[in-house]
Amino acid sequence: MAILKEFLEAGEASLSAGRLTVAGVNFAKAFFMAVDLMIVQKIGIRPENHTKRFDVVRFRFPELTLTLEQTFGFYRGTYNRKLTLEQVNFLKEVAYSVAKKTGFTEKFSE
């Protein structure tokens, strides 16, 4: 949970500083970590990579599939384009949403 907290804090700090793409990347990483934590808590395995995470989510948590696909698309897109505020807010929202499902309740400035 400490690393999840670090990514959320880094996302908040970058968002406050107007560094949208960096904020989005951090919120996306927080989301991926929260999904992995949820998978560990619910079925006892930790996905090794994005492909394995997608496979587990598709079969065991289908309600998260679209969100995972969107988040990964935004994350992957940052290699050659900047994120918009709307995209960053989406990433922030989904990161906190899944983090709450894992029992992570600490909130930061929102």
Contacts in CASP RR format, 6 or more apart in sequence:
PFRMAT RR
TARGET T0000
AUTHOR 0000-0000-0000
METHOD contacts of the structure
MODEL  1
MAILKEFLEAGEASLSAGRLTVAGVNFAKAFFMAVDLMIVQKIGIRPENH
TKRFDVVRFRFPELTLTLEQTFGFYRGTYNRKLTLEQVNFLKEVAYSVAK
KTGFTEKFSE
1 37 0 8 1.000
1 102 0 8 1.000
1 104 0 8 1.000
3 33 0 8 1.000
4 30 0 8 1.000
4 33 0 8 1.000
4 34 0 8 1.000
4 37 0 8 1.000
4 99 0 8 1.000
4 104 0 8 1.000
5 104 0 8 1.000
5 106 0 8 1.000
7 26 0 8 1.000
7 27 0 8 1.000
7 29 0 8 1.000
7 30 0 8 1.000
7 33 0 8 1.000
7 95 0 8 1.000
8 26 0 8 1.000
8 27 0 8 1.000
8 30 0 8 1.000
8 95 0 8 1.000
8 96 0 8 1.000
8 99 0 8 1.000
8 108 0 8 1.000
9 108 0 8 1.000
10 22 0 8 1.000
10 23 0 8 1.000
10 26 0 8 1.000
11 22 0 8 1.000
11 23 0 8 1.000
11 24 0 8 1.000
11 26 0 8 1.000
11 27 0 8 1.000
11 30 0 8 1.000
11 92 0 8 1.000
12 23 0 8 1.000
12 108 0 8 1.000
12 109 0 8 1.000
12 110 0 8 1.000
14 20 0 8 1.000
14 22 0 8 1.000
14 23 0 8 1.000
14 24 0 8 1.000
14 26 0 8 1.000
15 23 0 8 1.000
15 24 0 8 1.000
15 88 0 8 1.000
15 92 0 8 1.000
16 109 0 8 1.000
20 82 0 8 1.000
20 83 0 8 1.000
20 84 0 8 1.000
20 85 0 8 1.000
20 87 0 8 1.000
20 88 0 8 1.000
21 78 0 8 1.000
21 82 0 8 1.000
21 83 0 8 1.000
23 83 0 8 1.000
23 88 0 8 1.000
23 91 0 8 1.000
23 92 0 8 1.000
24 74 0 8 1.000
24 75 0 8 1.000
24 78 0 8 1.000
24 83 0 8 1.000
24 87 0 8 1.000
24 88 0 8 1.000
24 91 0 8 1.000
24 92 0 8 1.000
25 75 0 8 1.000
25 78 0 8 1.000
27 88 0 8 1.000
27 91 0 8 1.000
27 92 0 8 1.000
27 94 0 8 1.000
27 95 0 8 1.000
28 71 0 8 1.000
28 72 0 8 1.000
28 74 0 8 1.000
28 75 0 8 1.000
28 91 0 8 1.000
28 95 0 8 1.000
29 75 0 8 1.000
30 95 0 8 1.000
30 99 0 8 1.000
31 71 0 8 1.000
31 91 0 8 1.000
31 94 0 8 1.000
31 95 0 8 1.000
31 98 0 8 1.000
32 50 0 8 1.000
32 53 0 8 1.000
32 71 0 8 1.000
32 75 0 8 1.000
34 95 0 8 1.000
34 98 0 8 1.000
34 99 0 8 1.000
34 101 0 8 1.000
34 102 0 8 1.000
34 104 0 8 1.000
35 53 0 8 1.000
35 57 0 8 1.000
35 61 0 8 1.000
35 64 0 8 1.000
35 68 0 8 1.000
35 98 0 8 1.000
36 46 0 8 1.000
36 47 0 8 1.000
36 53 0 8 1.000
37 102 0 8 1.000
37 104 0 8 1.000
38 61 0 8 1.000
38 98 0 8 1.000
38 101 0 8 1.000
38 102 0 8 1.000
39 45 0 8 1.000
39 46 0 8 1.000
39 47 0 8 1.000
39 53 0 8 1.000
39 56 0 8 1.000
39 57 0 8 1.000
39 60 0 8 1.000
39 61 0 8 1.000
40 46 0 8 1.000
41 102 0 8 1.000
42 60 0 8 1.000
42 61 0 8 1.000
43 56 0 8 1.000
43 60 0 8 1.000
45 56 0 8 1.000
47 53 0 8 1.000
47 55 0 8 1.000
47 56 0 8 1.000
50 72 0 8 1.000
53 68 0 8 1.000
54 65 0 8 1.000
54 68 0 8 1.000
54 69 0 8 1.000
54 72 0 8 1.000
57 64 0 8 1.000
57 65 0 8 1.000
57 68 0 8 1.000
58 65 0 8 1.000
64 98 0 8 1.000
67 94 0 8 1.000
70 90 0 8 1.000
71 91 0 8 1.000
71 94 0 8 1.000
74 83 0 8 1.000
74 87 0 8 1.000
74 90 0 8 1.000
74 91 0 8 1.000
83 91 0 8 1.000
92 110 0 8 1.000
96 107 0 8 1.000
96 110 0 8 1.000
END
